[in-house]
Amino acid sequence: MTDDTSPAGEGMFPGERLAKVISRSGLGSRREIEGWIEAGRVTVNGQKVLSPALNVTEKDAVKVDGKLLAAAQPVKLWIYHKPRGLLTTNRDPQGRPTVFEKLPKSLGRVISIGRLDFNSEGLLLLTNDGGLARKLEHPSSGWIRRYRVRAYGAIAPTMLAEMKKGLTIDGVEYKGIEASIDGGQGDNMWLTVALTEGKNREIRRIFDHFGCRVNRLIRLSYGPFQLGSLPENEVKEVPEKVLKSFISKES
């Protein structure tokens, strides 16, 4: 067991990585905190720690800049209706508006589960827990992302069949996606598109490959979570009981 003067060593004691524990208290991202550790801003049981390669338990006294670490925040998940014209990033060198600038300050520090690009809209999941984010956005979760897509161009059944089989574009492999035509006028057609992978700009690139331009893209659902009638730029928290049930199913 650990005593009250020395931290638990990696591989010797149970516990979690130091940066992960500090991140859960809401002070910053794991990457930021790893930098703080290397800069000598963190102590464990009174000893300065200079490497993030350390496990700690609830018995260890962790301080950042001399202040005792606050209790870890409970894991939370929110559904956000992202409008067009926002970047899913913390800061943009070009000064364009971001999702995180528009969120209520009461949410505290949150991260997105996956992304929606600047001109895409709809459901974006947010959480205060990096581990949950990585778990839910990984393709191994098998969760289906469903979108409403408006595309300009000639859309033929053969094109949809090729999409379903999967294809390679500019050296990037894309798994099959399900697409069905909902209707439209002229060459502007609405489709419902479902996929499980969600690579960067995947839907737009696949439609471009077939000579069709996506001019509207709305994410309707992410796994079991639905956008529903949530207004643009609004946030709603997933109830704790619901979140726990889904986490336990995925464990």
C-alpha positions in Angstrom: 0.0 0.0 0.0 1.1 3.6 -0.4 2.0 5.7 2.6 1.3 9.4 2.9 4.8 10.6 1.8 5.4 8.9 -1.5 3.2 8.5 -4.7 2.1 5.2 -6.1 4.4 4.0 -8.8 3.2 2.9 -12.2 2.7 -0.8 -12.4 3.2 -1.3 -8.7 -0.1 -0.1 -7.3 -3.7 0.2 -8.5 -4.9 3.7 -9.6 -5.1 5.9 -12.6 -2.7 8.1 -14.5 -2.0 11.4 -12.7 -2.9 13.6 -15.7 -6.2 11.8 -16.1 -7.1 12.3 -12.4 -6.3 16.0 -12.6 -8.3 16.4 -15.8 -11.3 14.9 -14.2 -11.3 17.7 -11.7 -12.0 20.1 -14.5 -8.8 22.0 -14.6 -7.7 21.3 -18.1 -7.2 18.7 -20.8 -4.8 15.8 -20.3 -2.4 17.2 -22.8 -2.3 20.5 -21.0 -1.9 18.9 -17.6 1.0 16.7 -18.9 2.8 20.0 -19.7 2.1 21.3 -16.2 3.6 18.1 -14.7 6.7 18.4 -16.8 7.0 22.1 -15.7 7.0 21.1 -12.0 3.6 22.5 -11.2 2.2 19.3 -9.7 3.1 17.6 -6.4 1.9 14.2 -5.0 2.1 13.7 -1.3 4.4 16.7 -1.0 6.8 15.6 -3.7 7.3 17.4 -7.0 6.4 15.1 -9.9 8.1 15.8 -13.3 6.8 12.9 -15.4 3.1 12.0 -16.2 4.0 8.3 -16.2 2.6 7.9 -12.7 -0.5 6.2 -11.2 -2.2 7.7 -8.2 -5.1 6.6 -6.0 -7.7 8.5 -3.9 -5.3 8.1 -0.9 -2.7 10.3 -2.6 -2.7 14.1 -2.0 -2.4 15.8 -5.4 -1.7 19.5 -5.6 -1.5 21.8 -8.6 0.3 25.1 -8.0 0.1 24.4 -4.3 -3.6 23.9 -4.2 -5.2 20.6 -3.3 -7.0 18.9 -6.1 -10.8 19.3 -6.0 -13.0 16.1 -6.0 -13.4 14.6 -9.4 -16.5 15.8 -11.2 -19.2 13.2 -12.1 -19.1 12.0 -15.7 -21.7 14.0 -17.7 -22.9 14.0 -21.3 -24.8 16.7 -23.2 -26.6 16.9 -26.5 -25.9 20.2 -28.4 -27.6 21.4 -31.5 -24.7 22.9 -33.5 -25.7 25.5 -36.1 -23.8 26.1 -39.3 -20.8 28.5 -39.1 -19.1 27.2 -36.0 -15.8 25.3 -35.8 -15.6 22.3 -33.4 -12.3 23.4 -31.9 -11.1 25.4 -28.9 -9.5 28.1 -30.9 -9.0 29.1 -34.5 -6.0 31.0 -35.8 -8.3 32.7 -38.4 -10.5 34.0 -35.6 -13.6 32.2 -36.8 -16.3 31.4 -34.2 -16.2 28.1 -32.3 -18.6 25.8 -30.6 -17.0 26.3 -27.3 -17.3 30.1 -27.4 -21.1 29.7 -27.8 -21.7 27.1 -25.0 -23.1 28.2 -21.6 -20.3 28.9 -19.1 -22.2 26.8 -16.6 -21.1 23.6 -18.4 -17.5 24.2 -17.4 -14.7 22.5 -19.5 -16.1 20.1 -22.0 -14.9 18.2 -25.0 -16.7 17.1 -28.1 -17.3 13.4 -29.0 -16.3 13.5 -32.7 -16.7 16.7 -34.7 -19.0 18.5 -37.2 -17.2 20.7 -39.7 -17.8 24.4 -40.1 -20.8 24.1 -42.5 -22.4 21.0 -40.9 -25.1 21.2 -38.3 -27.1 19.1 -35.9 -26.3 16.8 -33.0 -22.9 17.1 -31.3 -22.3 15.2 -28.1 -20.3 16.9 -25.4 -18.7 15.4 -22.2 -16.5 16.4 -19.3 -14.7 13.1 -19.4 -12.0 12.3 -22.0 -12.1 8.6 -21.5 -15.8 8.5 -22.3 -15.2 10.7 -25.4 -12.6 8.3 -26.8 -14.7 5.3 -26.1 -17.9 6.6 -27.8 -16.2 8.1 -30.8 -14.1 5.0 -31.6 -15.5 3.0 -34.6 -15.3 -0.1 -32.4 -18.4 1.2 -30.5 -20.4 0.3 -33.7 -22.7 3.3 -33.1 -24.5 4.5 -36.1 -24.3 8.2 -37.0 -27.4 9.2 -39.0 -27.6 12.3 -41.2 -30.0 14.3 -43.3 -28.2 15.3 -46.5 -29.1 17.6 -49.3 -27.0 17.1 -52.4 -26.9 18.7 -55.8 -26.3 16.4 -58.8 -27.5 13.3 -60.5 -28.0 10.6 -57.9 -28.5 7.1 -59.4 -29.2 3.8 -57.7 -25.8 2.5 -58.9 -24.1 5.3 -57.0 -25.9 4.4 -53.8 -25.0 0.7 -54.3 -21.3 1.6 -54.7 -21.5 3.7 -51.5 -22.9 0.7 -49.6 -20.0 -1.6 -50.7 -17.3 0.9 -49.5 -14.7 2.6 -51.6 -11.2 4.2 -51.7 -10.8 7.8 -52.5 -7.3 9.4 -52.9 -5.8 6.5 -50.9 -8.3 6.7 -48.0 -10.5 3.7 -47.4 -14.2 4.3 -46.5 -16.4 1.6 -45.2 -19.8 1.2 -46.7 -22.5 3.8 -45.9 -26.2 3.4 -46.2 -28.0 6.1 -48.2 -31.6 6.4 -49.3 -33.4 9.1 -51.3 -36.1 11.0 -49.4 -37.2 13.3 -52.2 -36.4 16.7 -53.6 -36.8 18.9 -56.6 -34.7 18.8 -59.8 -31.1 18.0 -59.1 -31.4 19.0 -55.4 -32.2 15.8 -53.5 -32.6 15.0 -49.8 -31.2 11.7 -48.6 -30.8 9.9 -45.2 -27.3 8.7 -44.7 -26.0 6.3 -42.0 -22.4 5.3 -41.2 -20.4 4.0 -38.3 -17.0 5.4 -39.0 -17.2 9.1 -39.5 -13.8 10.1 -40.9 -13.0 13.7 -41.6 -15.6 15.2 -44.1 -16.5 11.6 -45.1 -19.9 12.2 -46.5 -18.9 15.3 -48.5 -15.9 13.5 -50.0 -17.9 10.5 -51.0 -20.6 12.5 -52.7 -17.9 14.7 -54.4 -16.3 11.5 -55.7 -19.6 10.8 -57.6 -19.9 14.4 -58.9 -22.5 15.5 -56.3 -22.1 18.5 -54.1 -23.4 18.4 -50.5 -25.0 21.8 -49.7 -26.7 20.8 -46.4 -25.7 18.2 -43.8 -27.5 17.7 -40.5 -26.6 15.0 -38.0 -29.8 13.6 -36.6 -28.5 11.0 -34.2 -25.3 9.5 -32.7 -25.9 6.0 -31.5 -28.9 6.0 -29.2 -28.9 9.8 -28.8 -31.3 11.8 -30.9 -31.4 15.5 -31.9 -35.2 15.5 -31.8 -36.7 19.0 -31.6 -33.8 20.6 -29.7 -33.5 24.2 -31.1 -30.2 25.5 -32.7 -27.5 26.4 -30.2 -29.4 24.8 -27.3 -27.9 22.2 -24.9 -29.6 19.5 -22.9 -28.0 17.1 -20.4 -28.4 13.4 -20.8 -30.0 12.2 -17.5 -27.5 10.4 -15.2 -29.6 7.2 -15.1 -29.8 7.1 -19.0 -26.0 7.7 -19.3 -25.1 5.0 -16.8 -27.3 2.5 -18.6 -25.6 3.1 -21.9 -22.1 3.1 -20.4 -22.8 -0.3 -18.7 -24.0 -1.7 -22.0 -20.8 -0.6 -23.7 -18.5 -1.9 -21.0 
